[in-house]
Amino acid sequence: MMAMVVLDVFLQSYFRGRGMGMINQGVSFGLLSGFGTTIAVIVYIVFVFAYFRFKSGRDNLGLLLLIFGGLGNLLPRLIWGGVWDYLCLPILPFWFNLSDVMISLGVVSYILMGDGNTDIV
Protein backbone atom coordinates (compact mmCIF):
# COMPACT_ATOMS: atom_id res chain seq x y z
CA MET A 1 0.00 0.00 0.00
CA MET A 2 2.89 2.35 0.63
CA ALA A 3 3.88 1.90 -3.02
CA MET A 4 0.44 3.23 -4.00
CA VAL A 5 0.98 6.30 -1.80
CA VAL A 6 4.35 6.94 -3.46
CA LEU A 7 2.80 6.41 -6.91
CA ASP A 8 -0.07 8.80 -6.17
CA VAL A 9 2.19 11.55 -4.81
CA PHE A 10 4.38 11.13 -7.90
CA LEU A 11 1.34 11.31 -10.20
CA GLN A 12 0.02 14.37 -8.36
CA SER A 13 3.39 16.07 -8.86
CA TYR A 14 3.62 14.96 -12.50
CA PHE A 15 0.16 16.16 -13.52
CA ARG A 16 0.43 19.30 -11.38
CA GLY A 17 3.65 20.23 -13.19
CA ARG A 18 1.87 19.87 -16.53
CA GLY A 19 -1.27 21.71 -15.45
CA MET A 20 -3.44 18.65 -16.02
CA GLY A 21 -6.15 18.39 -13.39
CA MET A 22 -7.06 20.75 -10.59
CA ILE A 23 -6.07 21.71 -7.06
CA ASN A 24 -8.39 20.85 -4.19
CA GLN A 25 -7.69 23.00 -1.15
CA GLY A 26 -10.86 21.97 0.63
CA VAL A 27 -11.81 18.73 2.29
CA SER A 28 -14.02 16.49 0.14
CA PHE A 29 -15.21 17.85 -3.19
CA GLY A 30 -13.54 21.18 -2.38
CA LEU A 31 -15.77 21.90 0.63
CA LEU A 32 -14.39 24.12 3.42
CA SER A 33 -11.66 25.56 1.23
CA GLY A 34 -8.83 26.92 3.32
CA PHE A 35 -9.37 24.45 6.16
CA GLY A 36 -8.45 21.30 4.22
CA THR A 37 -4.95 20.86 5.62
CA THR A 38 -5.98 21.43 9.25
CA ILE A 39 -8.93 19.08 9.02
CA ALA A 40 -6.85 16.49 7.12
CA VAL A 41 -4.17 16.41 9.83
CA ILE A 42 -6.79 15.99 12.58
CA VAL A 43 -8.70 13.26 10.72
CA TYR A 44 -5.48 11.44 9.82
CA ILE A 45 -4.38 11.34 13.47
CA VAL A 46 -7.82 10.01 14.48
CA PHE A 47 -7.67 7.18 11.90
CA VAL A 48 -4.14 6.17 12.89
CA PHE A 49 -5.19 6.12 16.54
CA ALA A 50 -8.34 4.11 15.66
CA TYR A 51 -6.31 1.56 13.73
CA PHE A 52 -3.93 0.87 16.61
CA ARG A 53 -6.73 0.99 19.18
CA PHE A 54 -9.26 -1.25 17.42
CA LYS A 55 -7.33 -3.62 15.17
CA SER A 56 -8.00 -6.51 17.61
CA GLY A 57 -5.33 -8.96 16.53
CA ARG A 58 -6.08 -8.75 12.80
CA ASP A 59 -5.37 -6.11 10.24
CA ASN A 60 -8.43 -4.11 9.36
CA LEU A 61 -8.19 -3.58 5.61
CA GLY A 62 -10.69 -0.72 5.66
CA LEU A 63 -8.75 1.30 8.21
CA LEU A 64 -5.44 0.56 6.47
CA LEU A 65 -6.83 1.83 3.16
CA LEU A 66 -8.12 4.95 4.93
CA ILE A 67 -4.75 5.53 6.59
CA PHE A 68 -2.68 5.09 3.43
CA GLY A 69 -5.16 6.96 1.24
CA GLY A 70 -5.18 9.74 3.81
CA LEU A 71 -1.38 9.83 3.80
CA GLY A 72 -1.38 10.11 0.01
CA ASN A 73 -3.56 13.21 0.27
CA LEU A 74 -1.97 14.60 3.43
CA LEU A 75 1.57 14.84 2.05
CA PRO A 76 0.60 17.06 -0.93
CA ARG A 77 -1.50 19.24 1.41
CA LEU A 78 1.57 19.82 3.55
CA ILE A 79 3.79 20.43 0.50
CA TRP A 80 1.51 22.44 -1.83
CA GLY A 81 -1.37 23.49 0.42
CA GLY A 82 -3.80 21.24 -1.43
CA VAL A 83 -4.34 17.94 -3.18
CA TRP A 84 -3.91 17.69 -6.94
CA ASP A 85 -6.78 15.78 -8.52
CA TYR A 86 -5.78 14.38 -11.89
CA LEU A 87 -8.42 11.78 -12.76
CA CYS A 88 -11.80 12.57 -14.27
CA LEU A 89 -14.21 10.07 -15.78
CA PRO A 90 -16.93 11.19 -18.20
CA ILE A 91 -19.60 9.58 -16.00
CA LEU A 92 -18.50 11.43 -12.83
CA PRO A 93 -18.92 15.18 -12.32
CA PHE A 94 -15.73 15.63 -10.27
CA TRP A 95 -11.95 15.19 -10.30
CA PHE A 96 -10.14 12.73 -8.00
CA ASN A 97 -6.82 10.92 -7.50
CA LEU A 98 -5.54 7.48 -6.52
CA SER A 99 -5.60 8.31 -2.81
CA ASP A 100 -9.28 9.24 -3.11
CA VAL A 101 -9.90 5.78 -4.60
CA MET A 102 -8.07 4.16 -1.66
CA ILE A 103 -10.13 6.20 0.82
CA SER A 104 -13.40 5.27 -0.92
CA LEU A 105 -12.45 1.58 -1.00
CA GLY A 106 -11.46 1.83 2.66
CA VAL A 107 -14.87 3.21 3.63
CA VAL A 108 -16.69 0.50 1.66
CA SER A 109 -14.40 -2.21 3.04
CA TYR A 110 -14.83 -0.99 6.61
CA ILE A 111 -18.60 -0.95 6.26
CA LEU A 112 -18.80 -4.38 4.62
CA MET A 113 -16.08 -6.15 6.61
CA GLY A 114 -16.07 -4.16 9.87
CA ASP A 115 -16.31 -6.04 13.13
CA GLY A 116 -19.46 -7.89 12.09
CA ASN A 117 -21.63 -5.76 14.36
CA THR A 118 -24.71 -4.77 12.42
CA ASP A 119 -26.69 -3.39 15.36
CA ILE A 120 -28.16 0.01 14.75
CA VAL A 121 -28.45 1.77 18.06
Secondary structure, DSSP 4 states (H G I P E B T S, - for coil): -HHHHHHHHHHHHHHHHTT-SEEE-SSSTTTTTT-HHHHHHHHHHHHHHHHHHH-TTS--HHHHHHHHHHHHHHHHHHHHSSEEE-B--TTSSS-B-HHHHHHHHHHHHHHHHSSS-----
